[in-house]
Amino acid sequence: MGNFIGSTGDDVITPGFVSPLVTASGGAAPGDDADTISGGAGRDTIDGGAGADVIRGGQDTDVLLGGEGDDVFQWNPGDGSDSVDGGAGVDTLEFQTSNISEAITLGMSGGIALLTRDVASITQQLASVERIKLGGLASGGADSFLIGDLSGTAVQRIDIDLGSLSGVDNTADRIQLGGRAVADTFVVSSQNGVTTVTGPGPVVSASQFDATDRLAILAGDGADTVDISAFGAGITLNLDGGAGTDTLLLRGSTGGDRIVFADGPQVGPGDSLSIQVNGQSGAMAVTGFEVMRVDAGDGDDSVSSSALSPAINARFSGGAGNDNLAGGSGADTLLGDAGNDVLRGLAGADSMIGGDGADTLSGGQDNDVIAGGRGADIFEFGSGQGRDILIDFRPGEDDIRFVDSGFANFAQVMANATQSGAHVLITVGPGDVLQINNVLLSSLTASDFLFG
C-alpha cells in the first residue's frame, strides 16, 4: 500500500514513477497495491494502476485513471473539474456536497457520464465508473439532483444522502429522474429508511428523506409504467407520465389490503393524491397518466379511488377473497375475480366483471357494461345511472335491485319494460335505461327483482 500526496504544481503520478515534486510513503512499488493518492493543487494526471486505489485530484482540472481494481475517486467542495476513467473493476465516485443549496445534474455524452454542479461550475467526466455516491459530507442546503438518461454509460447505481451530519436536514431537497422516448418501467420501493427506484438506467437510492423532500419521475414519451407497490409512508412523489398511455401500478399483499386514493395536499403540478395502504400514507402529484392499475392480491381487499380525476382510468383487480372495489370518475375496469365481491363504478363509463362468487355490482353514473360472472349476483340500478348493459343476467339465479328508481314492485317494472330484439329494456327515467342482454321479457318473474 502506498500513500501519495501531490504538490502545488502540475504533477504526473503513475504506478511505476513518482514525480520529484510528490511526497510518497508506503510500498516500494507504487500502484501495485491499494494506494491512496491525492493530487493537491495544480493540473494533475494520476494513474492508480493495479489494486483498489483511493484517488483524489484536488484543486484544478485533473485526469484520474483507476486502472485495474475496485477504485474510489473522491471529490470534495473546493476541488476542480476532473476527467475520470475507472478502468477495470467496479469503481466509485464519492462526490461530497456542501451545506449550501446546489444543483447536481447527471447526463451523458457519447457513452461518457457527465456530472455537473452549479456551484463553482464543476463538471466531472466519468468513464468506466459503475457507482456514484452523492452527499454525506456536510449536506444541509435545499439541493436538487437531476438524473437523466444514463442507459448508455457504465453507471449502474447512484446513492444519494439527503441528510446532514446530524441526520435529516429538513430542507426541501428534490430528486428528479428522467425517462426515455420509449416504454420504460420504474419501480419505487422503500425499506429501512431507504427509497430505491429501478428503471431503464442505473438503480437510484436515497436515504434520510424528510417531509419536505420530493422524488419526481418524468417518464418521458412511450407507454410507461410506474410501480408504486412498495412506495413508503412519508414519501412525497411527483409523477409525470409524459406522452403515451402511461400506467401507475400498485400491487397488494397476500393478506387483506385497504387501499384508498383520496384528495391530498398540493405537492406539485397535476392531481394531488393521498395514498393510504393499510394505514400507511404518502402523498403524490400525478400528471400525464391515463391508467391507475391496482392488483389487490389475495385476501379481503378494499380499494377506493373516488379522488382520481376523469383523465385517469382505474383498473382494479380484487384477486381471491371478498373484495370491495370502487372506481373513480374515469372509464374504469373493475375485476372482482374469486370471492363474494362488491363492485361500484361511480362516475364514468365503466366495465365490470364480478368473477366467481355471489357479487354485487353497480355501475353508477354514465353508461356501463356489467358482467356478473359465475355465482348468484345482484345488479343494482336506479335514477341517474345512464344506460347500463347487463351481459350475463340469468333469470332465476341472479337478481336486479332497483335503488332510487321509483319502482316498488314487479308490476311497475313490467309496465316500463319492453323487448328490443334479443334484449330487454327497462326504462327508469329520461336517459336511464337498463339493458338486459339475451333475455326474453316473458322469462322474467317477480323473484328476479329486489327493491330499495
Secondary structure per residue as TSV (DSSP state, phi and psi in degrees):
chain	resnum	aa	ss	phi	psi
A	1	M	-	360.0	137.5
A	2	G	E	-125.8	149.8
A	3	N	E	-120.2	122.7
A	4	F	E	-127.1	132.8
A	5	I	E	-125.0	122.9
A	6	G	-	-74.6	170.0
A	7	S	-	-93.7	-168.7
A	8	T	S	-85.1	-0.7
A	9	G	S	-97.4	-168.2
A	10	D	-	-89.1	110.9
A	11	D	-	-105.8	154.9
A	12	V	E	-124.6	117.8
A	13	I	E	-120.6	117.7
A	14	T	E	-124.9	167.6
A	15	P	T	-57.6	-35.5
A	16	G	T	-107.7	8.4
A	17	F	E	-146.5	136.8
A	18	V	E	-120.4	121.5
A	19	S	-	-57.6	147.3
A	20	P	T	-58.7	-20.3
A	21	L	T	-89.1	6.0
A	22	V	-	-113.3	132.8
A	23	T	E	-89.6	139.9
A	24	A	E	-138.3	147.1
A	25	S	E	-147.8	153.1
A	26	G	E	123.2	-144.1
A	27	G	-	-64.9	157.7
A	28	A	S	-76.3	-16.9
A	29	A	S	-118.8	83.9
A	30	P	T	-55.1	136.7
A	31	G	T	95.4	-17.2
A	32	D	S	-83.6	-16.1
A	33	D	S	-120.3	-163.9
A	34	A	-	-81.7	94.8
A	35	D	-	-94.5	151.6
A	36	T	E	-115.1	117.4
A	37	I	E	-127.8	127.7
A	38	S	E	-125.2	124.8
A	39	G	-	-79.3	-22.9
A	40	G	-	71.4	-158.8
A	41	A	S	-76.8	162.1
A	42	G	S	97.7	164.5
A	43	R	-	-88.9	101.2
A	44	D	-	-101.7	152.6
A	45	T	E	-120.1	119.1
A	46	I	E	-123.1	126.9
A	47	D	E	-119.4	110.8
A	48	G	-	-74.2	-21.5
A	49	G	-	67.6	-154.7
A	50	A	S	-71.5	156.2
A	51	G	S	101.8	162.0
A	52	A	-	-86.6	97.1
A	53	D	-	-98.7	155.6
A	54	V	E	-114.2	119.3
A	55	I	E	-127.6	130.8
A	56	R	E	-128.8	125.3
A	57	G	-	-74.4	-32.1
A	58	G	-	80.6	-156.8
A	59	Q	S	-68.5	160.4
A	60	D	S	71.9	-177.9
A	61	T	-	-92.2	118.2
A	62	D	E	-119.0	158.2
A	63	V	E	-112.9	119.6
A	64	L	E	-119.2	123.5
A	65	L	E	-120.2	122.3
A	66	G	-	-82.9	-32.7
A	67	G	-	70.5	-156.0
A	68	E	S	-74.1	156.1
A	69	G	S	101.1	164.9
A	70	D	-	-86.9	97.0
A	71	D	-	-96.6	155.6
A	72	V	E	-122.2	125.0
A	73	F	E	-106.6	126.4
A	74	Q	E	-109.1	136.9
A	75	W	E	-130.9	128.4
A	76	N	-	-119.8	154.2
A	77	P	T	-52.6	132.9
A	78	G	T	103.7	-18.9
A	79	D	-	-75.1	166.0
A	80	G	-	-97.2	-173.8
A	81	S	-	-78.9	137.8
A	82	D	E	-127.1	155.0
A	83	S	E	-109.1	118.4
A	84	V	E	-118.0	131.7
A	85	D	E	-127.2	111.1
A	86	G	-	-71.7	-23.9
A	87	G	-	71.1	-154.9
A	88	A	S	-71.8	157.9
A	89	G	S	97.1	177.8
A	90	V	-	-98.7	106.4
A	91	D	-	-106.8	151.1
A	92	T	E	-130.1	136.8
A	93	L	E	-102.6	121.7
A	94	E	E	-101.2	103.5
A	95	F	E	-106.8	107.7
A	96	Q	-	-88.8	125.8
A	97	T	-	-87.7	169.9
A	98	S	-	-105.2	-172.9
A	99	N	S	-97.0	22.7
A	100	I	S	-118.8	166.7
A	101	S	-	-70.5	134.3
A	102	E	-	-150.8	158.6
A	103	A	E	-116.7	122.9
A	104	I	E	-109.5	127.4
A	105	T	E	-122.1	135.4
A	106	L	E	-121.3	124.6
A	107	G	E	-144.7	-160.4
A	108	M	E	-149.2	159.9
A	109	S	E	-148.6	114.2
A	110	G	T	59.7	36.9
A	111	G	T	84.1	-1.9
A	112	I	E	-101.1	128.0
A	113	A	E	-76.0	138.1
A	114	L	E	-118.9	123.2
A	115	L	E	-111.2	124.0
A	116	T	E	-120.7	148.4
A	117	R	E	-127.8	126.1
A	118	D	T	-66.4	-37.9
A	119	V	G	-69.0	124.4
A	120	A	G	69.6	7.8
A	121	S	G	51.7	55.7
A	122	I	E	-89.4	138.3
A	123	T	E	-132.1	127.2
A	124	Q	E	-111.5	123.4
A	125	Q	E	-97.2	122.3
A	126	L	E	-121.7	111.4
A	127	A	E	-113.1	138.7
A	128	S	S	54.3	38.4
A	129	V	-	-111.2	118.0
A	130	E	-	-91.4	-22.9
A	131	R	E	-137.6	139.9
A	132	I	E	-126.7	128.1
A	133	K	E	-113.4	127.2
A	134	L	E	-119.7	138.7
A	135	G	-	87.7	-173.1
A	136	G	-	98.3	-7.6
A	137	L	S	-92.4	-62.1
A	138	A	S	-147.2	38.2
A	139	S	-	-59.2	143.8
A	140	G	-	-174.4	-10.1
A	141	G	S	-86.8	174.3
A	142	A	-	-82.7	95.6
A	143	D	-	-99.3	154.0
A	144	S	E	-126.3	139.4
A	145	F	E	-124.3	109.6
A	146	L	E	-106.3	114.2
A	147	I	E	-115.2	113.6
A	148	G	-	-93.3	-156.4
A	149	D	-	-75.5	114.1
A	150	L	-	-117.0	15.8
A	151	S	T	-65.9	-17.8
A	152	G	T	-96.7	9.7
A	153	T	S	-110.0	179.5
A	154	A	S	-82.4	-8.5
A	155	V	-	-66.7	124.7
A	156	Q	-	-110.3	-23.0
A	157	R	E	-152.3	141.1
A	158	I	E	-128.8	122.2
A	159	D	E	-111.4	127.1
A	160	I	E	-120.7	126.9
A	161	D	E	-104.0	111.7
A	162	L	-	-87.8	-3.3
A	163	G	S	-89.8	-170.9
A	164	S	B	-118.5	-174.6
A	165	L	T	-62.7	-24.9
A	166	S	T	-96.6	4.8
A	167	G	B	120.4	-147.3
A	168	V	-	-61.1	144.9
A	169	D	-	-100.5	-8.5
A	170	N	-	55.6	33.1
A	171	T	S	-114.8	158.1
A	172	A	-	-81.7	83.4
A	173	D	-	-84.7	153.7
A	174	R	E	-138.1	129.8
A	175	I	E	-112.4	126.0
A	176	Q	E	-124.3	125.5
A	177	L	E	-111.5	134.1
A	178	G	E	-106.1	146.7
A	179	G	-	-98.7	-166.5
A	180	R	-	-117.3	179.0
A	181	A	S	-87.9	34.3
A	182	V	S	-136.7	178.5
A	183	A	-	-75.5	109.2
A	184	D	-	-108.9	155.3
A	185	T	E	-123.6	125.7
A	186	F	E	-113.7	136.6
A	187	V	E	-120.9	120.6
A	188	V	E	-104.8	127.6
A	189	S	E	-141.8	154.8
A	190	S	E	-133.8	135.3
A	191	Q	E	-157.3	131.0
A	192	N	T	54.1	40.5
A	193	G	T	80.3	5.7
A	194	V	E	-118.4	127.3
A	195	T	E	-100.8	130.9
A	196	T	E	-125.0	138.7
A	197	V	E	-122.7	122.3
A	198	T	E	-106.3	140.9
A	199	G	-	-158.0	-152.6
A	200	P	S	-71.4	-19.7
A	201	G	S	-110.9	-145.8
A	202	P	-	-68.3	156.8
A	203	V	E	-69.4	133.4
A	204	V	E	-117.2	124.3
A	205	S	E	-121.3	147.0
A	206	A	E	-135.8	132.2
A	207	S	E	-115.8	162.1
A	208	Q	S	60.0	42.7
A	209	F	-	-63.4	141.4
A	210	D	-	-126.7	-179.1
A	211	A	T	-65.1	-19.5
A	212	T	T	-90.9	-9.6
A	213	D	-	-83.7	156.4
A	214	R	E	-131.4	141.0
A	215	L	E	-115.3	116.5
A	216	A	E	-112.9	136.8
A	217	I	E	-123.3	117.2
A	218	L	E	-105.8	98.1
A	219	A	-	-70.2	-24.1
A	220	G	-	82.9	-169.9
A	221	D	S	-70.4	164.4
A	222	G	S	100.7	163.9
A	223	A	S	-83.1	90.2
A	224	D	-	-94.6	157.0
A	225	T	E	-128.4	131.3
A	226	V	E	-117.2	115.6
A	227	D	E	-94.2	113.1
A	228	I	E	-110.0	24.2
A	229	S	E	-58.2	-38.1
A	230	A	E	-109.7	23.5
A	231	F	-	-65.4	127.5
A	232	G	-	-87.4	159.8
A	233	A	T	-63.8	141.5
A	234	G	T	83.0	-1.4
A	235	I	-	-94.7	137.8
A	236	T	E	-109.2	126.1
A	237	L	E	-111.4	140.2
A	238	N	E	-115.8	115.3
A	239	L	E	-120.4	129.6
A	240	D	E	-129.9	114.1
A	241	G	-	-75.1	-21.4
A	242	G	-	70.3	-159.2
A	243	A	S	-71.4	159.8
A	244	G	S	95.5	167.0
A	245	T	-	-87.2	103.8
A	246	D	-	-106.4	151.0
A	247	T	E	-127.4	132.1
A	248	L	E	-94.1	131.2
A	249	L	E	-121.1	132.4
A	250	L	E	-135.0	121.5
A	251	R	E	-104.7	134.5
A	252	G	-	-84.2	-176.9
A	253	S	-	-96.1	-175.9
A	254	T	S	-80.8	-7.5
A	255	G	S	-96.6	-170.0
A	256	G	-	-80.0	116.8
A	257	D	-	-104.9	149.6
A	258	R	E	-123.0	112.8
A	259	I	E	-120.8	123.5
A	260	V	E	-128.7	126.8
A	261	F	E	-102.1	110.3
A	262	A	E	-121.9	166.5
A	263	D	E	-62.8	136.3
A	264	G	-	-125.9	179.5
A	265	P	-	-67.6	154.8
A	266	Q	-	-73.8	107.9
A	267	V	-	-119.1	12.2
A	268	G	S	161.9	179.2
A	269	P	S	-67.5	152.7
A	270	G	S	95.3	-161.2
A	271	D	E	-79.2	126.5
A	272	S	E	-96.2	123.0
A	273	L	E	-126.2	148.4
A	274	S	E	-107.4	124.7
A	275	I	E	-108.2	121.2
A	276	Q	E	-113.5	124.1
A	277	V	E	-124.1	108.6
A	278	N	T	52.9	43.6
A	279	G	T	87.7	-13.7
A	280	Q	E	-92.8	130.8
A	281	S	E	-125.0	151.1
A	282	G	E	-144.0	168.3
A	283	A	E	-119.1	151.1
A	284	M	E	-152.5	152.7
A	285	A	E	-114.0	129.5
A	286	V	E	-124.2	130.0
A	287	T	E	-144.6	148.0
A	288	G	S	78.9	11.2
A	289	F	-	-106.5	135.8
A	290	E	-	-101.8	-22.6
A	291	V	E	-132.2	131.6
A	292	M	E	-109.5	110.8
A	293	R	E	-107.6	126.6
A	294	V	E	-124.3	119.5
A	295	D	E	-104.3	98.5
A	296	A	-	-71.0	-23.2
A	297	G	-	81.6	-170.3
A	298	D	S	-72.2	168.0
A	299	G	S	98.2	171.0
A	300	D	S	-86.4	100.0
A	301	D	-	-102.7	154.6
A	302	S	E	-131.3	124.5
A	303	V	E	-129.2	123.7
A	304	S	E	-127.9	134.0
A	305	S	-	-139.2	34.2
A	306	S	T	-63.1	-18.9
A	307	A	T	-84.8	-7.1
A	308	L	S	-68.3	141.9
A	309	S	-	-75.4	161.8
A	310	P	T	-59.9	-20.6
A	311	A	T	-75.8	-13.7
A	312	I	S	-109.4	121.8
A	313	N	E	-97.2	122.5
A	314	A	E	-81.7	142.1
A	315	R	E	-129.9	101.3
A	316	F	E	-111.3	132.0
A	317	S	E	-121.5	122.9
A	318	G	-	-80.9	-25.5
A	319	G	-	70.2	-163.8
A	320	A	S	-69.2	152.5
A	321	G	S	109.0	170.3
A	322	N	-	-91.4	101.6
A	323	D	-	-105.0	154.7
A	324	N	E	-125.0	108.3
A	325	L	E	-117.2	129.0
A	326	A	E	-127.5	124.1
A	327	G	-	-78.1	-172.5
A	328	G	-	-111.4	-139.5
A	329	S	S	-105.6	7.3
A	330	G	S	-94.4	-171.5
A	331	A	-	-85.0	93.6
A	332	D	-	-96.1	156.0
A	333	T	E	-121.6	119.7
A	334	L	E	-116.9	124.9
A	335	L	E	-122.2	111.6
A	336	G	-	-76.4	-31.6
A	337	D	-	60.6	-149.1
A	338	A	S	-72.8	154.4
A	339	G	S	104.8	169.3
A	340	N	S	-90.4	97.4
A	341	D	-	-104.2	156.4
A	342	V	E	-117.9	119.5
A	343	L	E	-120.4	125.1
A	344	R	E	-130.3	120.8
A	345	G	-	-79.9	-24.5
A	346	L	-	58.3	-133.7
A	347	A	S	-83.6	163.7
A	348	G	S	96.0	158.1
A	349	A	-	-83.0	99.9
A	350	D	-	-103.8	158.6
A	351	S	E	-120.3	132.8
A	352	M	E	-136.8	135.8
A	353	I	E	-132.3	120.3
A	354	G	-	-73.7	-32.5
A	355	G	-	78.6	-161.1
A	356	D	S	-68.8	151.6
A	357	G	S	105.2	170.2
A	358	A	-	-87.8	98.1
A	359	D	-	-103.1	156.5
A	360	T	E	-118.0	125.5
A	361	L	E	-129.8	132.1
A	362	S	E	-137.0	122.4
A	363	G	-	-73.6	-25.3
A	364	G	-	74.4	-154.3
A	365	Q	S	-68.2	160.7
A	366	D	S	72.7	-176.3
A	367	N	-	-94.1	117.2
A	368	D	-	-118.9	154.9
A	369	V	E	-117.9	124.4
A	370	I	E	-131.0	132.6
A	371	A	E	-128.0	131.4
A	372	G	-	-82.0	-28.7
A	373	G	-	78.6	-167.3
A	374	R	S	-73.9	147.1
A	375	G	S	110.0	163.4
A	376	A	-	-82.4	103.7
A	377	D	-	-103.9	159.1
A	378	I	E	-119.1	125.1
A	379	F	E	-106.4	126.1
A	380	E	E	-103.2	140.2
A	381	F	E	-152.6	148.0
A	382	G	-	-166.3	-169.1
A	383	S	T	-63.9	139.6
A	384	G	T	84.6	9.6
A	385	Q	-	-101.3	5.7
A	386	G	-	73.5	-148.4
A	387	R	E	-109.5	107.8
A	388	D	E	-102.3	146.1
A	389	I	E	-118.0	123.5
A	390	L	E	-95.7	118.2
A	391	I	S	-78.6	-38.9
A	392	D	S	-134.2	35.6
A	393	F	-	-64.1	133.2
A	394	R	-	-117.6	106.2
A	395	P	T	-56.3	138.8
A	396	G	T	87.3	-12.9
A	397	E	T	-120.7	-50.3
A	398	D	S	-91.8	165.5
A	399	D	E	-127.3	152.7
A	400	I	E	-114.1	123.6
A	401	R	E	-106.9	122.0
A	402	F	E	-91.9	124.9
A	403	V	-	-121.7	128.2
A	404	D	S	51.7	45.0
A	405	S	S	-108.6	-15.3
A	406	G	S	85.6	-7.1
A	407	F	-	-89.0	136.6
A	408	A	-	-122.5	-11.1
A	409	N	S	-156.2	172.6
A	410	F	H	-64.1	-36.8
A	411	A	H	-61.8	-40.3
A	412	Q	H	-66.8	-34.8
A	413	V	H	-63.5	-48.9
A	414	M	H	-64.2	-31.0
A	415	A	H	-67.9	-19.4
A	416	N	T	-115.1	18.4
A	417	A	E	-113.9	142.1
A	418	T	E	-137.8	157.4
A	419	Q	E	-93.5	127.3
A	420	S	E	-127.5	95.0
A	421	G	T	64.3	-126.0
A	422	A	T	-85.9	-0.1
A	423	H	E	-117.7	157.9
A	424	V	E	-106.0	133.1
A	425	L	E	-112.9	126.2
A	426	I	E	-118.0	117.3
A	427	T	E	-96.8	120.6
A	428	V	E	-90.5	-36.8
A	429	G	E	-172.9	-178.3
A	430	P	T	-56.0	118.7
A	431	G	T	81.7	-6.4
A	432	D	E	-109.8	102.9
A	433	V	E	-132.8	132.1
A	434	L	E	-101.8	118.9
A	435	Q	E	-103.1	123.5
A	436	I	E	-108.5	109.2
A	437	N	T	-74.6	142.7
A	438	N	T	54.6	44.5
A	439	V	-	-134.6	139.2
A	440	L	-	-88.8	138.3
A	441	L	G	-57.2	-35.5
A	442	S	G	-69.4	-16.0
A	443	S	G	-85.1	-10.8
A	444	L	-	-81.9	138.5
A	445	T	-	-129.5	171.0
A	446	A	G	-60.4	-28.2
A	447	S	G	-70.9	-10.0
A	448	D	G	-85.4	-5.0
A	449	F	E	-127.0	144.4
A	450	L	E	-124.9	157.0
A	451	F	E	-135.2	137.9
A	452	G	-	85.9	360.0
